[in-house]
Amino acid sequence: MAPDTPGGFTGPEMRRILERAARAAGIHHSGARLLRGQTNAVVLLEAAGVVAKIARKGSRTDDAVRTVAFVRWLTSVGFPTVPLHPGDQPVVVDGHAVTFWQYLPQPLHPVAAHHAPATLEEVERRVDGLLRGDPSLRWNIL
């Protein structure tokens, strides 16, 4: 994907959606910096200590609603996850879902690619164990 179309948006589209969503959520958005833009537009709002994720252009807002519900559930059962920024989420601007997350500074030495499968297997095992405790959650959350 071209770097000037993060999440399928032009730079001006992305900034407009970000600014409106941040204002609606009461989050300071000046100095926003694009972190990633391949699938979704992921933007650091450093002054606020928040990361905004603008769902890919054309994505269903229900997907973001499910993600927020799942993360809130994970948090409620004590599963380690990146916390959502407090407030109603997702924020929807012109049909585009935006979620806000607490910014976690990145380590100087990220997890090496060859360690990722073991890390992901552990996460899958732990989530599966939590879901087995209440099988109804498998369909209500996911």
Backbone as CSV, one residue per row, in Angstrom:
resi,resn,N_x,N_y,N_z,CA_x,CA_y,CA_z,C_x,C_y,C_z
1,MET,0.849,-1.178,0.000,0.000,0.000,0.000,0.889,1.234,0.000
2,ALA,0.503,2.210,-0.733,1.267,3.450,-0.789,1.259,4.117,0.580
3,PRO,2.386,4.711,1.000,2.455,5.312,2.323,1.508,6.485,2.508
4,ASP,0.998,7.063,1.404,0.094,8.203,1.546,-1.371,7.779,1.638
5,THR,-1.633,6.470,1.813,-3.014,6.003,1.978,-3.124,5.081,3.194
6,PRO,-2.802,5.597,4.388,-2.879,4.748,5.579,-4.299,4.262,5.833
7,GLY,-4.452,2.944,5.947,-5.775,2.380,6.180,-6.730,2.588,5.020
8,GLY,-6.183,2.917,3.849,-7.029,3.158,2.684,-7.505,4.597,2.569
9,PHE,-7.068,5.455,3.476,-7.475,6.863,3.485,-6.369,7.735,2.898
10,THR,-6.750,8.823,2.280,-5.754,9.824,1.937,-5.325,10.496,3.238
11,GLY,-4.183,11.140,3.226,-3.718,11.836,4.423,-4.737,12.819,4.973
12,PRO,-5.322,13.685,4.118,-6.326,14.627,4.624,-7.576,13.932,5.195
13,GLU,-8.022,12.839,4.558,-9.183,12.092,5.095,-8.870,11.556,6.482
14,MET,-7.707,10.922,6.605,-7.318,10.339,7.881,-7.248,11.413,8.966
15,ARG,-6.615,12.534,8.674,-6.495,13.611,9.661,-7.862,14.156,10.065
16,ARG,-8.770,14.313,9.092,-10.110,14.829,9.401,-10.851,13.876,10.329
17,ILE,-10.806,12.587,10.016,-11.486,11.582,10.858,-10.858,11.558,12.248
18,LEU,-9.533,11.558,12.302,-8.831,11.536,13.583,-9.193,12.752,14.435
19,GLU,-9.149,13.932,13.834,-9.445,15.155,14.583,-10.869,15.149,15.126
20,ARG,-11.826,14.754,14.305,-13.228,14.729,14.762,-13.443,13.689,15.848
21,ALA,-12.844,12.512,15.689,-13.004,11.452,16.695,-12.332,11.857,18.007
22,ALA,-11.131,12.424,17.918,-10.421,12.842,19.130,-11.198,13.929,19.871
23,ARG,-11.730,14.888,19.126,-12.541,15.935,19.766,-13.751,15.317,20.450
24,ALA,-14.418,14.384,19.788,-15.602,13.736,20.372,-15.244,12.973,21.651
25,ALA,-14.028,12.439,21.706,-13.590,11.672,22.874,-12.897,12.550,23.919
26,GLY,-12.736,13.833,23.611,-12.078,14.736,24.548,-10.580,14.508,24.659
27,ILE,-9.961,14.099,23.543,-8.536,13.776,23.543,-7.772,14.818,22.726
28,HIS,-6.676,15.311,23.291,-5.817,16.277,22.603,-5.123,15.567,21.437
29,HIS,-5.241,16.118,20.237,-4.744,15.414,19.052,-3.636,16.139,18.285
30,SER,-3.200,17.296,18.746,-2.146,17.986,17.992,-0.854,17.176,18.065
31,GLY,-0.054,17.277,17.026,1.205,16.544,16.968,1.034,15.062,16.689
32,ALA,-0.104,14.676,16.120,-0.356,13.263,15.812,0.701,12.746,14.846
33,ARG,1.113,11.483,15.079,2.148,10.875,14.233,1.704,9.471,13.819
34,LEU,1.677,9.233,12.521,1.297,7.929,11.996,2.352,6.891,12.397
35,LEU,1.895,5.808,13.039,2.794,4.716,13.403,2.772,3.612,12.355
36,ARG,1.563,3.300,11.883,1.383,2.234,10.884,0.180,2.589,10.040
37,GLY,0.185,2.077,8.825,-0.947,2.380,7.972,-1.272,1.293,6.975
38,GLN,-0.778,0.078,7.194,-1.027,-0.972,6.214,-2.495,-1.410,6.214
39,THR,-2.983,-1.888,7.330,-4.370,-2.352,7.398,-5.260,-1.253,7.949
40,ASN,-4.945,-0.795,9.136,-5.652,0.311,9.776,-4.680,1.475,9.879
41,ALA,-5.208,2.658,10.074,-4.345,3.799,10.364,-4.149,3.831,11.872
42,VAL,-2.910,3.678,12.318,-2.585,3.660,13.742,-1.751,4.907,14.007
43,VAL,-2.284,5.774,14.878,-1.712,7.103,15.049,-1.411,7.358,16.520
44,LEU,-0.198,7.808,16.804,0.190,8.163,18.165,-0.205,9.601,18.455
45,LEU,-0.951,9.785,19.527,-1.286,11.111,20.042,-0.444,11.259,21.309
46,GLU,0.833,11.543,21.102,1.822,11.457,22.181,1.502,12.362,23.356
47,ALA,1.052,13.579,23.097,0.754,14.506,24.190,-0.326,13.954,25.117
48,ALA,-1.216,13.149,24.574,-2.300,12.568,25.370,-1.950,11.178,25.896
49,GLY,-0.848,10.597,25.424,-0.498,9.239,25.837,-1.470,8.212,25.293
50,VAL,-1.953,8.462,24.072,-3.003,7.642,23.474,-2.610,7.251,22.051
51,VAL,-3.028,6.054,21.657,-2.904,5.614,20.267,-4.322,5.493,19.714
52,ALA,-4.539,6.090,18.553,-5.830,5.988,17.867,-5.702,4.962,16.755
53,LYS,-6.707,4.123,16.639,-6.741,3.142,15.548,-7.985,3.453,14.717
54,ILE,-7.760,3.865,13.494,-8.864,4.154,12.573,-9.034,2.910,11.712
55,ALA,-10.181,2.266,11.837,-10.421,1.033,11.095,-10.305,1.293,9.600
56,ARG,-9.813,0.296,8.913,-9.599,0.392,7.474,-10.857,0.881,6.762
57,LYS,-10.675,1.711,5.777,-11.786,2.233,4.979,-12.620,1.071,4.469
58,GLY,-13.933,1.127,4.694,-14.835,0.072,4.257,-15.088,-0.995,5.311
59,SER,-14.389,-0.924,6.447,-14.600,-1.903,7.521,-15.968,-1.691,8.177
60,ARG,-16.497,-2.776,8.712,-17.774,-2.691,9.424,-17.550,-2.168,10.836
61,THR,-18.373,-1.232,11.275,-18.223,-0.702,12.628,-18.489,-1.789,13.671
62,ASP,-19.307,-2.783,13.330,-19.569,-3.886,14.266,-18.288,-4.616,14.652
63,ASP,-17.323,-4.676,13.747,-16.051,-5.329,14.074,-15.343,-4.577,15.202
64,ALA,-15.351,-3.265,15.147,-14.727,-2.466,16.201,-15.503,-2.594,17.507
65,VAL,-16.823,-2.656,17.417,-17.649,-2.842,18.616,-17.289,-4.161,19.292
66,ARG,-17.138,-5.230,18.505,-16.762,-6.540,19.057,-15.365,-6.508,19.671
67,THR,-14.443,-5.824,19.005,-13.081,-5.716,19.539,-13.094,-5.027,20.893
68,VAL,-13.809,-3.923,21.011,-13.903,-3.186,22.277,-14.519,-4.086,23.354
69,ALA,-15.591,-4.801,23.026,-16.232,-5.695,24.003,-15.269,-6.786,24.449
70,PHE,-14.529,-7.353,23.505,-13.599,-8.432,23.830,-12.470,-7.923,24.728
71,VAL,-11.910,-6.768,24.413,-10.826,-6.213,25.225,-11.335,-5.856,26.616
72,ARG,-12.525,-5.314,26.705,-13.092,-5.010,28.035,-13.293,-6.289,28.841
73,TRP,-13.735,-7.346,28.176,-13.898,-8.620,28.864,-12.539,-9.150,29.320
74,LEU,-11.532,-9.136,28.437,-10.196,-9.594,28.817,-9.702,-8.829,30.044
75,THR,-9.895,-7.534,30.042,-9.475,-6.703,31.171,-10.221,-7.112,32.440
76,SER,-11.515,-7.377,32.317,-12.330,-7.719,33.493,-11.919,-9.037,34.137
77,VAL,-11.324,-9.941,33.366,-10.889,-11.225,33.929,-9.394,-11.210,34.250
78,GLY,-8.781,-10.034,34.166,-7.386,-9.898,34.552,-6.378,-10.353,33.523
79,PHE,-6.810,-10.492,32.279,-5.885,-10.909,31.226,-5.067,-9.698,30.791
80,PRO,-3.748,-9.845,30.685,-2.929,-8.688,30.304,-3.162,-8.285,28.846
81,THR,-3.591,-7.070,28.658,-3.851,-6.544,27.322,-3.616,-5.039,27.335
82,VAL,-3.442,-4.465,26.185,-3.307,-3.009,26.110,-4.640,-2.403,26.515
83,PRO,-4.631,-1.518,27.502,-5.893,-0.937,27.956,-6.493,0.035,26.942
84,LEU,-7.800,-0.005,26.858,-8.521,1.004,26.094,-8.471,2.324,26.856
85,HIS,-8.479,3.416,26.135,-8.618,4.722,26.763,-10.040,4.789,27.331
86,PRO,-10.220,5.373,28.507,-11.573,5.434,29.085,-12.552,6.203,28.190
87,GLY,-13.791,5.784,28.215,-14.843,6.483,27.475,-15.590,5.557,26.543
88,ASP,-16.628,6.105,25.930,-17.442,5.336,24.992,-16.639,5.069,23.724
89,GLN,-16.633,3.806,23.314,-15.898,3.414,22.109,-16.665,2.327,21.398
90,PRO,-16.473,2.206,20.109,-15.681,3.077,19.255,-16.396,4.402,19.006
91,VAL,-15.622,5.381,18.594,-16.172,6.641,18.125,-16.334,6.470,16.613
92,VAL,-17.510,6.803,16.100,-17.764,6.632,14.666,-17.880,8.003,14.014
93,VAL,-17.059,8.219,12.989,-17.047,9.480,12.243,-17.311,9.143,10.782
94,ASP,-18.408,9.634,10.261,-18.769,9.393,8.859,-18.709,7.911,8.494
95,GLY,-19.149,7.059,9.419,-19.177,5.618,9.168,-17.861,4.905,9.409
96,HIS,-16.836,5.618,9.905,-15.525,5.020,10.153,-15.309,4.893,11.662
97,ALA,-15.005,3.676,12.118,-14.812,3.421,13.546,-13.391,3.788,13.967
98,VAL,-13.309,4.481,15.102,-12.019,4.857,15.676,-12.011,4.384,17.122
99,THR,-10.949,3.679,17.501,-10.779,3.269,18.886,-9.527,3.944,19.435
100,PHE,-9.538,4.150,20.748,-8.422,4.817,21.416,-7.871,3.897,22.496
101,TRP,-6.551,3.828,22.548,-5.838,2.900,23.419,-4.769,3.635,24.201
102,GLN,-4.476,3.133,25.396,-3.358,3.687,26.155,-2.070,3.408,25.386
103,TYR,-1.222,4.408,25.279,0.060,4.222,24.605,1.026,3.533,25.548
104,LEU,1.646,2.472,25.075,2.678,1.773,25.831,3.995,1.972,25.082
105,PRO,4.928,2.685,25.699,6.215,2.882,25.012,6.801,1.536,24.593
106,GLN,7.375,1.511,23.427,7.890,0.268,22.864,9.306,-0.001,23.367
107,PRO,9.619,-1.288,23.569,10.975,-1.625,24.035,12.007,-1.326,22.961
108,LEU,13.225,-1.102,23.399,14.298,-0.857,22.443,14.542,-2.072,21.563
109,HIS,14.317,-3.252,22.126,14.531,-4.500,21.398,13.225,-5.289,21.384
110,PRO,12.395,-5.112,20.353,11.116,-5.822,20.292,11.315,-7.336,20.209
111,VAL,10.239,-8.070,20.427,10.265,-9.530,20.334,10.726,-9.919,18.935
112,ALA,11.714,-10.791,18.883,12.219,-11.260,17.590,11.167,-12.121,16.910
113,ALA,11.139,-12.068,15.599,10.119,-12.799,14.827,10.105,-14.282,15.157
114,HIS,11.264,-14.877,15.395,11.286,-16.314,15.669,10.711,-16.657,17.044
115,HIS,10.528,-15.667,17.929,9.888,-15.905,19.226,8.378,-15.669,19.172
116,ALA,7.893,-15.004,18.149,6.475,-14.653,18.075,5.544,-15.854,18.093
117,PRO,5.821,-16.939,17.357,4.880,-18.073,17.406,4.681,-18.623,18.818
118,ALA,5.735,-18.740,19.600,5.596,-19.246,20.965,4.781,-18.272,21.812
119,THR,5.021,-16.981,21.636,4.279,-15.969,22.369,2.798,-16.028,22.004
120,LEU,2.498,-16.127,20.717,1.104,-16.188,20.277,0.426,-17.479,20.735
121,GLU,1.160,-18.576,20.754,0.589,-19.834,21.250,0.198,-19.706,22.719
122,GLU,1.020,-19.042,23.506,0.704,-18.832,24.918,-0.547,-17.976,25.068
123,VAL,-0.655,-16.914,24.294,-1.840,-16.059,24.344,-3.076,-16.872,23.967
124,GLU,-2.983,-17.637,22.886,-4.128,-18.454,22.451,-4.530,-19.453,23.534
125,ARG,-3.548,-20.088,24.160,-3.834,-21.069,25.212,-4.550,-20.407,26.379
126,ARG,-4.077,-19.229,26.774,-4.693,-18.542,27.920,-6.109,-18.063,27.596
127,VAL,-6.312,-17.487,26.412,-7.660,-17.032,26.037,-8.598,-18.227,25.928
128,ASP,-8.127,-19.314,25.314,-8.959,-20.505,25.192,-9.376,-21.005,26.568
129,GLY,-8.454,-20.995,27.530,-8.779,-21.413,28.890,-9.834,-20.525,29.518
130,LEU,-9.743,-19.226,29.294,-10.746,-18.304,29.827,-12.109,-18.563,29.198
131,LEU,-12.134,-18.782,27.883,-13.399,-19.008,27.190,-14.039,-20.330,27.604
132,ARG,-13.233,-21.332,27.907,-13.788,-22.612,28.357,-14.530,-22.473,29.669
133,GLY,-14.109,-21.496,30.478,-14.792,-21.259,31.752,-16.234,-20.831,31.545
134,ASP,-16.534,-20.219,30.431,-17.897,-19.790,30.108,-18.071,-19.892,28.599
135,PRO,-18.489,-21.087,28.107,-18.595,-21.304,26.661,-19.494,-20.297,25.940
136,SER,-20.451,-19.708,26.629,-21.331,-18.742,25.960,-20.550,-17.507,25.493
137,LEU,-19.443,-17.222,26.154,-18.648,-16.052,25.764,-18.051,-16.215,24.375
138,ARG,-17.785,-17.443,23.983,-17.174,-17.683,22.678,-17.998,-17.004,21.578
139,TRP,-19.306,-17.027,21.669,-20.148,-16.431,20.634,-20.554,-15.014,20.974
140,ASN,-20.643,-14.692,22.248,-21.055,-13.336,22.631,-19.936,-12.324,22.467
141,ILE,-18.708,-12.757,22.670,-17.578,-11.825,22.626,-16.926,-11.821,21.260
142,LEU,-16.725,-13.005,20.681,-15.972,-13.077,19.430,-16.806,-12.853,18.221
